[in-house]
Amino acid sequence: MEIAQIYPSVQNLVVEVGDWISGQQKLFSNSDIEEKGLNNLVSYVDKTAEQQLVSGLKLILPGSHFLTEEATIEHHPGGEWEWVIDPLDGTTNFLHRIPLYCVSVALRHDGEIVLGIIYVPNLQEIFHAVKGAGAYLNGQRIKVSEAPALSSALIATGFPHRNFEGMDAYIKALEYFFYNTQSLRRMGAAAIDLAYIACGRMDGFFELKLSPWDIAAGALLITEAGGMISDFNGSDDYLFKSELLAGNPVIYNEMREVLHRYFAI
C-alpha cells in the first residue's frame, strides 16, 4: 500500500476531528471533567474525538490495529498496520481554555512509523511526514533549526507531574539548561513541542514519563526534517521507554552529554 494514497483522507479526518474539538472548548463545563489519575484529566471530548478517529481510520485502512490514549478500543498488539492516536494532546490546556492543543495520529507498519500527522486547530497548522518523503507544515517543506550551540538554543520540556520518579535528576538537568541556553519553554503538549522542533521554531527537547501516543507522529516529523531523536541513552528504541530527547543534530548531541551527567545511563 502507498501511504500517499491514504494520506489525504487521513488528513481530512484529523482536521475534521480537530475542528470539532476546538468547537467543544466553548461548550463543556467543569462537571464534564474526569480524573483518570494524579494530575491526569480527561473529558467526553477526548473520548468522543478518539472514537471519531478510530471509526474513520477503520474505513480508510480496514483491518488495521489501534493503540490509543483513552483506550476506547481494545489494543491488539502485533498487527501489520497500527494507528497510534492521541485524540487531544494538551488536555489540561484545553480544559483550562488555553488554546494550545492538538490531534496527533501516527501509522506504524510492522513496528516502523511510516506516517505522522499533528494538527493544531486553533492555529490551523497541519504538520505531516511520510517515511522517506520529508516533513511538511501546511504543505511547505520544513527542516530543523541550525542553532549551533546550546548557548543559542531554545529548549522545550514538559514537567513529569504524574510520576515523580527521577525528579532529582530532571531538576538538575533543567537547572543546567536554565543557565546555559537562550531560554526554556513548557508548552503543555509534547506533540506540539516535537512539531516545533521539526520546523525549527525550537532547537531541542527532553521529557520524562511520555507515552507512545505523545511521541509517535512527532518522532517521524523530526527525523524527516533532519533532526535526531532517541531515549536519553541514545537508543532509537524509544517509543515505549517513557523518556525522549530530540533536536537538531548539534543540540541533540550537546543535550545528550548533559543528560548523561545527571541520569544513571
PyMOL commands that set and color helices and strands:
alter all, ss='L'
color gray80, all
select helices_A, chain A and resi 3-24+30-32+44-60+91-95+121-123+150-152+167-180+190-198+212-224+249-262
alter helices_A, ss='H'
color red, helices_A
select strands_A, chain A and resi 33-37+40-43+65-68+81-89+102-109+112-120+125-130+135-137+140-142+154-158+183-185+204-208+228-230+243-247
alter strands_A, ss='S'
color yellow, strands_A
deselect
rebuild
show_as cartoon
